């Protein structure tokens, strides 16, 4: 079963990402320092990209699961409204999910099948969903699990509670989608702004080589270039932190 907070990048992809990042670092450092030796020394730092890429994959996977979970909730609410018990509703939901996600590789299809399989082994519905919520570490799924556990323990109106929580969670996920859409254009602008200083160095190097040459051959110039690189990295990290809002 998948732990959505963990991901091990396959060896082939590790090599691909590391070599690609090292090549980019080499190119950028050469553009700033005009020294193959310095560029070769700096380029191994590209391996740090693996950590960033791993976090990016984990975030993307959890985001996809969260969006797909909304479709599961809609199907469950529909089945419960038709009078089906919760356990049977998951079987019906799986059929609905196959229409939206024909592949077994879809996260929500795989997780729904795991829940159904556990129910067939006489695992309680609250334990099956609680385990899923713990592995996903997604607030919306945890909230849904809490609703089921509380209703089962207190004898509350499970059907009505699940229908209401499904509606609220679905609306919350839709709101997240709208915010993500609004932020997408800003993220693109952020990437352009991060690239612009490097592009300016490249343009000046090709169109006014003699004018910018002292920057690459004098001690003062290289100190200034190093400070610029540090500021660019800091600016990238800060802008990335601002744009990656936890919704």
MOJORA-V235859 format. One record per residue. N is the residue number from 1. RES is the residue in three letters. NEAR is the number of other C-alpha atoms within 10 Angstrom. Layout:
BEGIN
[[N;RES;NEAR] [N;RES;NEAR]]
END
This chain:
BEGIN
[[1;UNK;8] [2;UNK;12] [3;UNK;12] [4;UNK;18] [5;UNK;15] [6;UNK;13] [7;UNK;13] [8;UNK;9] [9;UNK;15] [10;UNK;9] [11;UNK;9] [12;UNK;9] [13;UNK;11] [14;UNK;17] [15;UNK;14] [16;UNK;13] [17;UNK;19] [18;UNK;20] [19;UNK;17] [20;UNK;15] [21;UNK;20] [22;UNK;22] [23;UNK;17] [24;UNK;14] [25;UNK;20] [26;UNK;24] [27;UNK;16] [28;UNK;19] [29;UNK;22] [30;UNK;19] [31;UNK;18] [32;UNK;22] [33;UNK;18] [34;UNK;17] [35;UNK;14] [36;UNK;14] [37;UNK;11] [38;UNK;13] [39;UNK;21] [40;UNK;17] [41;UNK;11] [42;UNK;16] [43;UNK;21] [44;UNK;16] [45;UNK;14] [46;UNK;18] [47;UNK;18] [48;UNK;13] [49;UNK;17] [50;UNK;18] [51;UNK;10] [52;UNK;10] [53;UNK;14] [54;UNK;16] [55;UNK;15] [56;UNK;11] [57;UNK;16] [58;UNK;17] [59;UNK;14] [60;UNK;12] [61;UNK;16] [62;UNK;17] [63;UNK;15] [64;UNK;14] [65;UNK;20] [66;UNK;20] [67;UNK;16] [68;UNK;19] [69;UNK;24] [70;UNK;22] [71;UNK;18] [72;UNK;23] [73;UNK;22] [74;UNK;17] [75;UNK;21] [76;UNK;28] [77;UNK;23] [78;UNK;16] [79;UNK;21] [80;UNK;20] [81;UNK;14] [82;UNK;10] [83;UNK;10] [84;UNK;16] [85;UNK;14] [86;UNK;18] [87;UNK;16] [88;UNK;14] [89;UNK;21] [90;UNK;23] [91;UNK;16] [92;UNK;17] [93;UNK;21] [94;UNK;21] [95;UNK;14] [96;UNK;18] [97;UNK;20] [98;UNK;14] [99;UNK;9] [100;UNK;12] [101;UNK;16] [102;UNK;12] [103;UNK;12] [104;UNK;12] [105;UNK;9] [106;UNK;16] [107;UNK;18] [108;UNK;23] [109;UNK;24] [110;UNK;15] [111;UNK;20] [112;UNK;21] [113;UNK;15] [114;UNK;16] [115;UNK;22] [116;UNK;20] [117;UNK;13] [118;UNK;16] [119;UNK;18] [120;UNK;11] [121;UNK;9] [122;UNK;10] [123;UNK;13] [124;UNK;14] [125;UNK;18] [126;UNK;19] [127;UNK;16] [128;UNK;19] [129;UNK;23] [130;UNK;20] [131;UNK;14] [132;UNK;23] [133;UNK;19] [134;UNK;16] [135;UNK;16] [136;UNK;22] [137;UNK;15] [138;UNK;17] [139;UNK;13] [140;UNK;21] [141;UNK;22] [142;UNK;18] [143;UNK;16] [144;UNK;19] [145;UNK;22] [146;UNK;16] [147;UNK;18] [148;UNK;22] [149;UNK;18] [150;UNK;14] [151;UNK;16] [152;UNK;14] [153;UNK;9] [154;UNK;9] [155;UNK;9] [156;UNK;13] [157;UNK;10] [158;UNK;19] [159;UNK;20] [160;UNK;13] [161;UNK;16] [162;UNK;21] [163;UNK;19] [164;UNK;13] [165;UNK;19] [166;UNK;25] [167;UNK;16] [168;UNK;13] [169;UNK;21] [170;UNK;21] [171;UNK;13] [172;UNK;15] [173;UNK;20] [174;UNK;14] [175;UNK;13] [176;UNK;15] [177;UNK;15] [178;UNK;11] [179;UNK;13] [180;UNK;16] [181;UNK;11] [182;UNK;11] [183;UNK;15] [184;UNK;12] [185;UNK;10] [186;UNK;13] [187;UNK;17] [188;UNK;11] [189;UNK;12] [190;UNK;15] [191;UNK;13] [192;UNK;12] [193;UNK;15] [194;UNK;16] [195;UNK;13] [196;UNK;11] [197;UNK;14] [198;UNK;15] [199;UNK;14] [200;UNK;11] [201;UNK;15] [202;UNK;16] [203;UNK;12] [204;UNK;14] [205;UNK;16] [206;UNK;11] [207;UNK;10] [208;UNK;12] [209;UNK;12] [210;UNK;10] [211;UNK;10] [212;UNK;15] [213;UNK;14] [214;UNK;13] [215;UNK;17] [216;UNK;19] [217;UNK;13] [218;UNK;11] [219;UNK;11] [220;UNK;12] [221;UNK;17] [222;UNK;17] [223;UNK;13] [224;UNK;14] [225;UNK;17] [226;UNK;15] [227;UNK;12] [228;UNK;14] [229;UNK;17] [230;UNK;12] [231;UNK;12] [232;UNK;16] [233;UNK;13] [234;UNK;12] [235;UNK;14] [236;UNK;17] [237;UNK;11] [238;UNK;11] [239;UNK;16] [240;UNK;14] [241;UNK;11] [242;UNK;11] [243;UNK;13] [244;UNK;11] [245;UNK;10] [246;UNK;7] [247;UNK;10]]
END
